[in-house]
Amino acid sequence: MSEFDTSPTNRESPKDWAPATRLVRGGMARTPYGEISEPIFLTQSFAYDTAEAADKRFGGEEPGFIYARYGNPTVKTFEDRLALLEGVEGCRATASGMAAVHTALVGLLKAGDHMVASRALFGSCRWIITQLLPRFGVETTVVDGTDLDAWRAAMRPNTKVLFLESPANPLLEIIDIAAVADIAHNAGAKLVVDNAFASPVLQKPFTLGADVVIYSATKHIDGQGRVLGGAILGADALLDENYKDLIRHTGPALSPFSAWVLLKGLETLELRVMRQSETAAKLADQIAAHPAVSRVLYPGRSDHPQFEIAQRQMSAGGTILAFDVGGREAAWRVLDALQIIDISNNLADAKSLAVHPSTTTHRSTPEADRLAIGLTEGFIRLSVGLEDASDLSRDIGRALDAA
């Protein structure tokens, strides 16, 4: 609670609320003005009543904010609400999803350490693991995330972190989070899970054993194409030990305005994700039945390679699917024929978006590595939005006919 909070003290604990209520009211701390919408504290720094008060605040003897790079009331509200939704102690917000990924990994690793990561990753995540971290003496091993024996075989005495996306970008690979968590913990390592594709609505990695969960809040949490944002969640002790000084001194700070926008996004997150997932399931079936399509990958369909795991881990199939139309030329014809759905590399937006991953989001991934995860040039990734399902169905059907 903020020092400004004027809410009645006899209210029930937010921990007793259902997720939908947490999304709307979690972390709310009102000023004496009694506002309904969360205030935006657009300030870089904070004043102190006395020099002694400043000394005590910097020394950690008294609570309070010091500088926007370290913390801000609006950002804190966002962090508290997201942590409450996840059912975990703490959250640290960042300026983007990739800032969250980078900070989450760097905070747990040092020169001489080893990490293991799943092969199916967003291109920028893979660059951090295979290009950036090795420059600073961190050894990395990339494995087939669906092969538990491969995870076990990759473990070393100096393995400190296991990292995965599930569902993974762009072909929706599902990894058994609980099983990988056991492998990590048996070796004294931490499991870091990027949960952006599933969203906190559809999947709860902490209940499956994850130690750290990352979000690109740009995606479902904003979900309306407005701002960038990221989040790192975990136990307070873990966050303080590994990230407090790192965030304070390197400055991947989320702006107060962006935090406010993300708070507004959280209010409608569950409604949007469930509606989008319903439409995505319908479109996946339609696309699978079209003769121009050789394969559809959607976690909610029984023909998904990891369908049974998805059923255990996720409460719905999600808002994103991928499908193969045979080659780049056919894929581009489909994309160019769309009249409602936009061609865009973003995802989890209120607007439906389609992209050719091989030439955009995964362009920097070597071809051999793309093929290793099954990403051929015929694949299109479709992020399903909030448009009317019949309009999207018509648009997709017309575009597939063009293939």
ABEGO torsion letter per residue (X at the ends): XBAABABBAABBBAAABBAAAAAAABGBBBBAAGBABBBBBBBABBBBABAAAAAAAAAGABBEBABAAAEBAAAAAAAAAAAAAAGBABBBBBABAAAAAAAAAAAABBBGBBBBBBABBBAAAAAAAAAAAAAAGBBBBBBBAABAAAAAAABBAABABBBBBOBBOAAGBBBBAAAAAAAAAAAGBBBBBBAAAAEAAABBAAAAGBABBBBBAABAAAGAGABBBBBBBEBAAAAAAAAAAAAAAAGABBBAAAAAAAAAAAAAAAAAAAAAAAAAAAAAAAAAABAABABBBBAABAABAAAAAAAAABABAEABBBBBAGEAAAAAAAAAABAABBBBABBGBABBBBBBAAABAAAABBAAAAAAAGBBAABBBBBBBABBAAAAAAAAAAAAAAX
